[in-house]
Amino acid sequence: MKKGETEAEGTAVQDYSLFFSARVGGTETRQLLVTHPAFDDEMIDILFVGDLDGDSIPDVIINKSNHYNVTNPALFLSKPAGKGTLLKEVGEHRSIGC
């Protein structure tokens, strides 16, 4: 919690990291997808998990925003991922409110 904040007001999340892990060919692979030092009334949202690129491996859409006035969905696909990685971010759209 932030200094002076009560539990009813909420908990401050700091040094946040979102990892995606899977066992591929008998080897556990763990990949960092999103990291933020802090949040301002917003939290990472996993919007979709499913196979979008047809390779039978899950792809994800994540709202990477850490600010209440920003929306930042990003598409991570498995097919273009390089060796030793599970997903590759192939696009995002950042929009800011007024």
DOZANU-786567 format. One record per residue (C-alpha): residue in three letters; x negated, y, z. Coordinates in steps of 0.5 Angstrom, whole numbers, plus 500, padded with zeros to 3 digits. Each point is the difference from the previous one (the first is absolute). Layout:
N
aa=ALA, u=X, v=Y, w=Z
...
***
This chain:
98
aa=MET, u=500, v=500, w=500
aa=LYS, u=498, v=507, w=499
aa=LYS, u=498, v=504, w=506
aa=GLY, u=506, v=503, w=504
aa=GLU, u=505, v=495, w=496
aa=THR, u=505, v=495, w=503
aa=GLU, u=501, v=493, w=498
aa=ALA, u=507, v=503, w=498
aa=GLU, u=497, v=505, w=495
aa=GLY, u=496, v=494, w=497
aa=THR, u=494, v=497, w=499
aa=ALA, u=494, v=503, w=495
aa=VAL, u=497, v=495, w=496
aa=GLN, u=492, v=501, w=498
aa=ASP, u=495, v=497, w=496
aa=TYR, u=505, v=496, w=496
aa=SER, u=498, v=495, w=495
aa=LEU, u=505, v=495, w=496
aa=PHE, u=496, v=494, w=497
aa=PHE, u=503, v=494, w=496
aa=SER, u=497, v=493, w=501
aa=ALA, u=501, v=494, w=496
aa=ARG, u=497, v=493, w=499
aa=VAL, u=497, v=499, w=493
aa=GLY, u=497, v=494, w=498
aa=GLY, u=499, v=498, w=507
aa=THR, u=497, v=506, w=502
aa=GLU, u=503, v=506, w=504
aa=THR, u=500, v=507, w=497
aa=ARG, u=501, v=506, w=504
aa=GLN, u=501, v=507, w=496
aa=LEU, u=501, v=507, w=503
aa=LEU, u=506, v=503, w=496
aa=VAL, u=501, v=506, w=504
aa=THR, u=497, v=504, w=506
aa=HIS, u=502, v=507, w=503
aa=PRO, u=497, v=503, w=506
aa=ALA, u=506, v=503, w=503
aa=PHE, u=508, v=501, w=498
aa=ASP, u=505, v=505, w=500
aa=ASP, u=507, v=498, w=501
aa=GLU, u=499, v=494, w=495
aa=MET, u=497, v=493, w=500
aa=ILE, u=498, v=496, w=494
aa=ASP, u=506, v=496, w=497
aa=ILE, u=499, v=493, w=496
aa=LEU, u=506, v=501, w=495
aa=PHE, u=499, v=494, w=496
aa=VAL, u=496, v=493, w=499
aa=GLY, u=501, v=496, w=494
aa=ASP, u=497, v=498, w=494
aa=LEU, u=501, v=506, w=495
aa=ASP, u=494, v=498, w=495
aa=GLY, u=502, v=492, w=499
aa=ASP, u=494, v=497, w=503
aa=SER, u=503, v=497, w=506
aa=ILE, u=497, v=504, w=505
aa=PRO, u=503, v=505, w=504
aa=ASP, u=500, v=507, w=498
aa=VAL, u=502, v=506, w=505
aa=ILE, u=502, v=507, w=500
aa=ILE, u=498, v=504, w=506
aa=ASN, u=502, v=507, w=502
aa=LYS, u=493, v=503, w=502
aa=SER, u=503, v=506, w=503
aa=ASN, u=498, v=502, w=507
aa=HIS, u=504, v=507, w=500
aa=TYR, u=507, v=501, w=501
aa=ASN, u=500, v=505, w=494
aa=VAL, u=497, v=495, w=495
aa=THR, u=502, v=494, w=496
aa=ASN, u=494, v=496, w=497
aa=PRO, u=502, v=493, w=497
aa=ALA, u=495, v=496, w=497
aa=LEU, u=500, v=494, w=496
aa=PHE, u=495, v=494, w=502
aa=LEU, u=499, v=495, w=494
aa=SER, u=496, v=493, w=501
aa=LYS, u=499, v=499, w=493
aa=PRO, u=495, v=505, w=499
aa=ALA, u=497, v=499, w=506
aa=GLY, u=492, v=499, w=500
aa=LYS, u=496, v=494, w=503
aa=GLY, u=501, v=500, w=507
aa=THR, u=506, v=504, w=501
aa=LEU, u=507, v=498, w=500
aa=LEU, u=503, v=507, w=497
aa=LYS, u=499, v=506, w=496
aa=GLU, u=503, v=507, w=501
aa=VAL, u=502, v=501, w=493
aa=GLY, u=505, v=506, w=501
aa=GLU, u=503, v=505, w=505
aa=HIS, u=504, v=506, w=500
aa=ARG, u=500, v=505, w=506
aa=SER, u=505, v=505, w=501
aa=ILE, u=501, v=506, w=505
aa=GLY, u=506, v=503, w=502
aa=CYS, u=501, v=507, w=501
***
